[in-house]
Amino acid sequence: MYLVALQMLMGDRLKYYGLIAGIAFAAMLISQQASILVGFVKQTGAFIRDTSQADLWLMDPQVRFSQDRVPLRDTMVQIVRGTPDVAWAVPLFQGWVRGKMPDGTTFTLILVGLDDGSLIGAPPVMQEGSLSDLHRDQSVIIDAGTAGKKLMMKNGGDRAMRVGDRFSIMDHDATVVGSYQKRESFFWEPVMYTTFSRALAFSPPERNTQSFIMVKLATGADIESARKRIEQRTGLKARTNQEFIDLTADYILNQTGILINFGMAVALGVIIGALVAGQTFYNFTLDNLRHYGALKAMGVSDLKLAGMVLLQAGVVALFGYGIGIGMGAGMGLLVAGSGLAFSMPWQIPALTLTAIALVCAIAAWLSLRRVFALEPAAVFKA
């Protein structure tokens, strides 16, 4: 009987391929849009992941995401250093400032100032130069990945900014002494690193200068106890790297509408799959009612007929899902080098499989209602 069910399914090639195409398109849309959403979420925490040497980030309680600067009092770092179980604590400056190329072109950049002595908080991978070069006068290091897109020097022809180039930050001379590699970030402005004291000199003067305090705990220290002591002594909020990443992602998703937009796209994939597969599979069942009626007249039970319809739906779902997931992953590979956010963890194929199985199950259920209600005698009357 099950072989007959497969012959019925594949006998009408047009409807068979139409069913698979509808399911494949739905699976591709669901997996692709969900992967782009996950990619965006990961990109929102790129700066924190690149600056993960500390156990805790100390910040003003009003900070909403990683680039949200609420300055702290300069005395806070000394208070934290005097707290039990703290191995070290260093200030970190981060701010949006204006840069200017030698030809007068202006651009916005994110300037990060590292502790002058230790340079803690620097990006993990240097491409050119050395971190120690930041101790040279007017020095900064730039992101090698975005230099060719956002930092173009126009004197002598367009080219990417490189080591040795000079420009200005807030009307202060700056010299590129190195470049680094970073993760793709949700925030598109170029990120440049310098020392903490130089970042203050480059930036507009403020009474409070520290954006964050990075805290490393002593070996064996209990992070929750240390966190409570630090928060009680400073009145600030201490977050782990993951908590800071989650805070940033939640803010970006909820405040920019990204979650709603991609959620609607995923829902659209489910709806399209349900409509296309449901209608096509339902019509397929109607066209084969005479065969089901003949089988019922021959004594085939409703349970066996249900198994046949479910087998047909399962075959269509399996082939359509495999093609759709392959197309979604293939698109991800094609755009991997373009900077577009794309990440497909195992949960996305699992979610897509669940959605496709649900769609096909609903289509099969609608079809079975007609099969169960069919009177075998009606076949012979026709």
N, C-alpha and C positions, 0 to 999 in steps of 0.2 A: 504493500500500500504506500509506503513512504517513497519507493522508487517511482510509483505512479504520480505522487505529489510533485516530485522534482521534474518529471516529464511534463506535467501540466504547467509548471512554473516556467520552464525554459522553452516550452513549445511556442509561445507567443514572444518572439525575440524583441519586438518593439516595446511591449509592456514590461518585459523583464529588464531590459536595459534602462528604460525610463524609471523603474523603481530604484535600481541601483544608483542611477545618476542623481535622483532626488535625495536619497539618503547620503550619498557621498558629498553633495553640496552642503547639506545641513551639517554633516560632521566636520567638513573643512571650515565652515563659517564659525561653528562653536569653538573648535580647537584653536583656530587662528586668532579670533578676537580675545579669547580667554588668555592665550599666550602673550599677546601684546599687553593686556592689562597686567599680567604678572610681571612682565618685563618692565613696565612703567613703575610698578610698586618697588621692584628691586633697585631701579635707578634712583628713586627718591632717597635711598639711604647710602648712595655711593660714597659721599664725602665721609660719612661716619665709618664705613667699612675701610676706607683708605687711611683713616686716622684712628685705628683701633688699639693703640698701644696701652691705653689706660683701662682701668676697671670701671671707673665711674666718670660721668660727665656732670659737672656742677654748673647749674645755670639758674637764671631767674625763673620763678614759677610761671611767669607769663609767656615764656618761650613756647612757640607753637610748632616749629619745625627747625631743621638743621641750619637754615640760612636766616632765621629770625633772630636778629641781634638785639638783645636787651642788656646794655652794659652793666658790669658789676663793679663794685668799689675795689680799689687797688689793694686794700687791706685784707680782702677775703682770702687771697692765696696764702698769706702768712698764718691766718687763723686755721686754715685747712692743714697746713704743714705741721701745726702744733697739735693736731688731733691724734689720739692713739690709733695704732694700726695703719697709719698712712705712711707708705714708703717714700713717696714723693708726690708733689703737686706742682703743676706748671700752668701759667696763664696761656690762653690762646686768643689771638685777635682774629676776627673775621668781619669783613664789612664790604659793602658795595661802593666802589669808587669809580672815578672817571679816568680813563687813559687817553693819550693822544699820540698818534704816530708822527714821525718827522714831517710828513706832508700835510699835517693838520687834521687828518681823519680822527674822529673821536669814537670811543667805544666804552662800554661798561664792563667792568671785571670784578671778580670776587677776590679780594686781597686777604691772604691768610698770614698772620704773623706768628712765628714760632718762638718759643723760649730761646733767648739769645745764647745761653750757655749750652743747653742740651740738644736743642733743635728737635725736641720731642713733638710729635704730631705731623712730621713730614710724610709725604707719600712714600709708599713702600718700594717703588721701583724707579730708579734714576736711569734715564736713557743717555743723556750727555752731561758731563760735568760731575761735580760732587756736592753733597750737602754742605760740606765745609766751605765751599765757595760763597755761601751766603754771608760769611763774615767779611767779604770784600765790600768796599764802599759802593753804595747805590745798587746792590745786586738783588736780582729776583730770579726765580726759576719758573718756567712756563710749562704748560701741558703740551706735550708733543702731538697728542692726538687731535687737538683742536687748533693748533697753530696754522695749519693749512686751510682752515675753514673760516676762522674768526680773527686771526692775527696776521693780516697780509700787509707786507711792506711794499710800497708802491714806488719808492725811489729806485731807478734803474730797472724798472719792470716789476710786475707783480710776482711776489714770492712769499713763502711762509716765513714768519719771524724765526730767527735762529740764534744760537749762542753768539754773543758779541754785538748784537743789535742794541741800539739805544732808542728810548722813547721817553715819555713822561707820564707820571701818575700824579694827578692833582697838581700839575705844574712843577713837580719835582722830577729831576732827572733819574732815570732808572736804566740799568744795564742787565741784559740777559746773560747769566753765567751758567745756566744749565737747563735741562728739560727732563720731564718725568712722564711716566705712563700712569694713567688712572683708569678707574672703571667708568663706563658710560654713565653720565649723570642726567637726571631729569631737568636740572637747571642748566640752561644752555650757555650762560656767560662763561668766558674763560676764567680759570682759577689760577692765580699766581701766588707763590710762596716767597716770603722774605722773613727777616727776623722781627721779633715783637717790637723792639724799639724803633726799627725803621718803618714798620707798618704804622706806628703812631705818628711818626714824622710825615709820612705820606698822606695821612688822613686828616680831615678837619679836626681841630682840637676839641676835646670833650673832658669833662671832669672825671668821669668814670671811663676806664680804658679797656677793661677785660671783657671779652665776649663770653668765654667759657673758662672753666678751670678743669684741667684733666688730672685725674687722681688715680694713682697706683697704690694698691693696698699691700701691706706687708705679707710675706709668705705665711699661709695658714690662717689669715685673718678671716673672720666671718663677715661676708659682704653686707648682710642685712644689719648687723649690729653696727658696723662702721658707717653705713649709710645713715642710720638714725642719729648717731652722734654728730656726724658732719652737718646734717640738716638742722639739728637742734642748735648747734653752735653758730651757724651762719644764717639761718632763715631761708636758705636757698633750696632748690630741688636737685637731688642727686639721682641720675639715671644711669643704668647700664647701657652698653652699646646697643643691645637688642631693644631695650625699652625706648631709647632715643630714635632708633630706626623705625619702630612701630609708631611712635608719636608722629614722626615726619610723614610716614605713609598714610596714616589716618587723616592727618590734616589735608594733605594733597588730594586724597581721594574724595573727601567730604566737601572740600571747599572749592574745588575746580570743576566738579561735574563729571570727572573722568569715569568714576564708578557707574554713574547712571548711564552715560553714553555707551560704554562697553557692555554693561549689563543688558541694555536694550538690544545691542547687536547679538549677544548670545541668545537672548530670548527670541529674537527674530529667527535665528538659525533653527531653534526648536520648533517654532511655529511653521516655518517654511517646510521643514522636514515632515511635520505632522500632516500638513495640508497636502503636500505632493505625494508622500508615501501613502497616506490614508486614502486619498481619493483614487490614486492609481491602483492600490491593492484592493480597494472595495470594488472598483470596476472590473478588475481581474477576476475577483470572486464571482461577481454577477455573470460574467461571460462564461464561467465554468460551472454554473449552478446545475446545468443538465448532467454534467459528469458526477457531481456530488449526489444528485438525485438518483442517478443510476446505481451508484455505490450503496446508497441507503436502501434502495430496493433489493440489492443483492445481499443485504444483511449486515453491512458495515455499520458499526455502532457510532453514536455521536462522539464518544471519547476518541475513537480512532480517527474520525474526520477532524476533530479538533487538533489531534497530533499532526495530521497532514498540513493543516493551515498554519499551525505554529512552526512547523519545519520550513515551510515556504517563507514565512516572515523572518525566521532566524537566518536562513541562507541569504536573503536580501540584505538584512541588517549587517551580517558579518562582512559580506563583500563591499557593501556601501561604506561601512565604517572603516575598513582597511584602506580603501581608496581615498576616502576623505581625510583620514589622519595622515596618510602619506603625502597628500597634496598640501595639507597645512604645515607639516614639518618641512617639506621641500621649499615652500615659500619662506619659511623662517631661515633656512640655509641661504637662500638667495639674497635676503636683506640683511644677513648677519654683519656684513662689512659696511653697511650704509649708516649705521648708528641708530636705526630704528629699534625701539625696545621690543624684544622678543625672547621669551623664556618658556619652555614647555617641560615642566616637571611631570613626574609620573601621574600626579593627581589629575592633570588635564585630560590625558587619554582615558583615564578611568571615568571622569565626569562625562566626557563625550560618549563613551560606551554606554553609560547608564541612561543618558538622554536618548540616544538612538534606540536602545532596547525598549525604553518606555514608549517612544513614538511607534515603533513597530508592534509592540504589544497592544496598544490602543487600536491600531489599524487592523490587527488580527482579530481583536474582540468584536469590532464593528462588523467584520466580514463573517465571523462565526454566528452572529445573531441571525443572519439570513440563511446560513447553512442549516442551523438547528430548526428554524421555522419552516424549512422546505418539506413539502409533502412529496414522497416518491412518486405517487400516482400522477402528479402534475407533469412529470417528465414524459410519461407515456401518453398522456392526453395531448401534449404538444406534438 
